[in-house]
Amino acid sequence: MKLFNPCKKKEIPGFHGGFNLLETYPIRFCNVIEKVSSDVAPKQFVFNSPQQKVEQVIVNLCPTEPWALPNWVTLGHDTSSFLDKLASLRAQCFPAARIAIAISEKEGKHITEAIKYAGNTNWMTAHPLNPKYPQNDPVVLSKVVLHAEVEFGTDTTTQGILILDAQTIAAAYESNVLGNKVNSRFIAISGTGLKENEIIRVELGTTIGKLLEGRSKANGAHRVFVNGPLCGREVTDLSQEIDWSVNNIVVLEALNVKVMFPMIKQEEMSFTTNILGEVRQCVYCNFCDDICPMDLEPALYYHSYTRGEGHKARSYNLGKCIECGLCSFICPSKLELLQTIKACKALD
């Protein structure tokens, strides 16, 4: 029996599958109030143009994860000023490149300004997108915006495509165009394990432990994820230093409870670390098929692997998987699908 899948209520423009995490798990952040300083000399941001010729730059202004740094932090209320900085950076670092602004369709004012600005150039285009995870992945973003086919794990710059976020552009403008030193960045911190969600300016080289000091809830066990719990990485050593690659930190309560079908009762959802929970049998619901942005069938890999035939997974387009983690997230049986996929990829 195939269970009802609420993900199929309507077609999603842009790409197949995906999941609107922003609507399911809305997160409100406090305004930037303070700056956390490093205990050692802060490290400097360095922006180096790629060795390969840059033919296309995608400016990603379409965050698809609720814990990601929101646009208002870097764009403020003046999109045109930001685009002026982008134009100056382009002229100095990649003058022959065309610029594609990928922006959330929810950002009405920013879209209007971006389209107007692009209309006055012959090198910029604006692309309103449906903000569904994992559209921020380089493979998906390149396909949706440029119709370019990029293999998972490939550095897009080798294809002449440079993907930048708003904060990196602002920092590169300061360092490369104005010649100023940049030694800090904004970090979004959120999660059920924190007292409140905040945007904080942090000096590069600050430890994760110092950033979270006094901000975590006193009771209960917590798990810490850098750049999100889906495709980010969990850290247990909080002495690790924050570098420019850290966009956000999520701290979740380590709960042992699990809802069977959390996607059906959205008003009761609570994002915790019970993404996997206790493992049950596959119920053939096809949720993982419907949500996969690459149009794959993750359950096939799981069944192949459990039968001891993981090597056969390659015949089911295994290489197209971008390891976004949505299949594990949506699975009502909480099968470790992403872990299984990675194990299949590692087989000779």
Secondary structure by P-SEA (a helix, b strand, c coil): ccccccccccccccccccccccccbbbbbccccbbbbbcccbbbbbbbcccccccbbbbcccccccccccccccccccaaaaaaaaaaaaacccccbbbbbbccccaaaaaaaaaaaaaacccbbbbbbccccccccaaaaaaaacccccccccccccccbbbbcaaaaaaaaacccccccccbbbbbbccccccbbbbbbcccccccccccccccccccbbbbbccccccbbbbccccccccccccbbbbbbbcccccccccccccccccccccccccccccccccccccccccccaaaaaaaaaaccccccccccccccccccccccccccccaaaaaaaaaaacc
